[in-house]
Amino acid sequence: MNNRRQEKSVSDKIYDVPAEWTTRAFVDDAKYNEMYARSISHSNGFWAEQAKRLNWSHAPTKIENTSFAPGKISIKWFEDGVLNAAYNCIDRHLPKRANQTAIIWEGDDPSQSKHISYQELHDEVCKMANVLRNRNVGKGDRVTIYLPMIPEAAYAMLACARIGAVHSVVFAGFSPDSLAQRITDCQSKIIITADEGLRGGKKVPLKNNVDAAVAKAGGVDWVVVVKHTGTPVNMDPARDFWYREAAEVVTTECPCEPMNAEDPLFILYTSGSTGQPKGVLHTTGGYLLFASMTHQYVFDYHEGDIYWCTADVGWVTGHSYILYGPLANGATTLMFEGVPNYPSMSRFWEVIDKHKVNIFYTAPTAIRALMQAGDEPVKKTSRKSLRLLGSVGEPINPEAWEWYYHVVGEARAPIVDTWWQTETGGILITPLPGATKLKPGSATRPFFGVVPEIVDADGKVLDGETSGNLCIAKSWPGQMRTVYGDHARFEQTYFSTYKNKYFTGDGCRRDADGYYWITGRVDDVINVSGHRMGTAEVESSLVAHEKVSEAAVVGYPHDIKGQGIYAYVTLMNGVEPTEELRKELVAWVRKDIGPIASPDLIQFAPGLPKTRSGKIMRRILRKIAEDEPSSLGDTSTLADPAVVTDLVEHRQNKR
Ligand code: WTA
C-alpha cells in the first residue's frame, strides 16, 4: 500500500529456534509439518480429534459442512454437537481448579488489583446470568455490553453465554451515536454499562453516553449499571437499575443452556470499506474450539502459566484471547483496565513483574510508542518471568520487532506475530514458538487447517515467491458465519471479489521460504493503532457537518499509530478555511464516532481528483497523503488534472 513502510518491513534476518523453546513446546518443526499436512488431507478426522478438547453434552458426529460456492455460501462445523461455552470456560474446571486464579484484574490505578478464582468466577457469572434471566433475557436475545475493562465485563459476556443470549460488546471508547447504531442493528433490549470508565486517570462518562444512545435508538427496556467510580449518575427508575442491588437477591447457581454448536455466541461490529459497521456473527462450537486450540499452540500455553493480553474486550482480540481461549484452557488470564503510559512508561513491565507474567501479547502501536521513550523505562524492571511475546493488529515493522525482542524479551523469548481478523475468530497465520524460525516483520506460516492463497487482481492464484491479495481457500472452525441480519452482505463482502474463496481485504507477499508478510489493507479500511476504521464512516461524519460539501479520507504512514487518518475536505461555497474550523471538524468526528476516528490531518481542498464520470480517484489521494507525489501514476483520465497540482502543493505536514 505504501512504499516507505513496505521497504522498511523487509528484513533479511532469520532467528533460529533455540533448543530450549523446542523442548518445552507442544510442537517442533517436524510435528508442525505433519499436523499441518493432516489438517488439510484428513480435515474431518483432524477436527474430530480436536473437538475432544471441549466438553460436549452431545458430541458432534458431523464435522465440516461448508461451501464457498457463489450463491451458496454456508459455513457449519460440528453441527449436531451440543455444548455451552460458559460451562467449558468455567464449570468443567471446578473439580480441579476451584481455587486457582481465573482472572487477575489490574486496575488503572496501580494500587488496585484482585484475583478472581474459578469458583468466584462461577458464582459471579451465575449471579449476572440470574439478573439477566429475571429481566426475561433468554436464548437468542441480544445483550449490548458497554463496559470498561473491569471483571464485570467478563462476567457479563460469560453470563450471556451461559443462558444462550448473544452478546454484542461495544468498545467503551465509542460515541453515543456509534453505540446507538449498534443497539439498533441487533435490536437489543438490554444494555449493561457502568457509571464511568477510567483510563490513564481520566474518566469516561459511560452511563451518560448510554442515556444519549438509548434516547436515539429506542427499544431498550433495561439498563444495568455497574458502580465503578462511584460518581453520581442519572438513573431512570423505570429502566435503569444498579447491578449490585439486583445481584444481592439472586443465587450463585444458574444452569447452563444447552446450545447447538451453530447457535450464535456473539456479534461484534467491525468497520468495512463501505457503509455502516457490520455485525460479525460467531457461533458456539467452532469458535470456542478454534480460540482454545490457537491459544494453546500459538502461545505455547502450559499449566500454571500467567498469561496477559493487553487488548480491550471491545475488540475481537479481547474476546478470543483474554476471555474465551484462555478460560477454555483453564488458564490464568490478566485483564488490565489501564493504558501503557500511565502512571509511567514502565507500567506494562511493572505489571509483568507484579504478577509474574510469562506470556505477553500486545499491539505494534504500543510497542512503537514505548520504544520512543527509550530503553530506560524497560530496563529498570526485571521481566524475568517473561517467556513468550506476541504481536497483533497490524504489521509490525522490523525496528519495533527487534526492540521488542532484544530490549523487552532480552533475546530469551520468541515473538509470535499473529495475523488474523474479527472475521476469522482466531489466529490464522503465525509462528509456533517451538517450530518456526522467526523473521522480523513476517507472520510466517499458516496455522493448522488454514490454506492461504495469494491472488492477482483478476483472481488468478499465484504460486511461489509472489505478492498480491490474500485469500483463504478453505473454511476453518473459527470463521464468521454471517453478517448479522444480512447474509447477502456477507457473501458480497467476502466471497464476491474472488470466487470460491474468502477474501481477507489484506495485501500479502510470500517469500522463497513460503513465509507470509502482510502488507496492509488493500480496500478502503485503514488501521489506526490496530483499530479498524472504514474511511467511508469518517467521510460521512465529515459531510454531515454544515460547512462541509465533500470529503475523502485515506490513510498515511504514522510513526506510532501505523496509519494516521488524512482527510481532504471541500468546504461549502463562501466558507473560510481556518485553523479554527480544522479543530472544529476534528472535534466533530471525535464526538460523532469516537476518539479513535479523529482525523490526524485535514487538508482543505478546493477540488478533489475525479474521473469524468465523477468517481473520486483515491489512489491519487493516497499517494499525496503518503508524500509520494512522484508516483501519482496516470492522471490523464481526470476531469480536471489541475486539482492535483493544488493538492500536492498544499499537502499537510510536509516532511
Ligand atoms: C490487520 C484484529 C499484519 C490486518 C485481530 C487485518 C495484521 C486487520 C496483523 C484485522 C498482523 C491484524 N500483521 N496485519 N499480525 N493482525 N492485522 O478485525 O489488516 O481488528 O485485516 O482483528 O488487522 O483487524 P481486526
Residues whose N, C-alpha, C, O or C-beta is under 5 A from the ligand:
A	BS01	WTA	S391 V392 G393 E394 P395 I396 D417 T418 W419 W420 Q421 T422 A443 T504 D506 I518 G520 R521 G530 R532
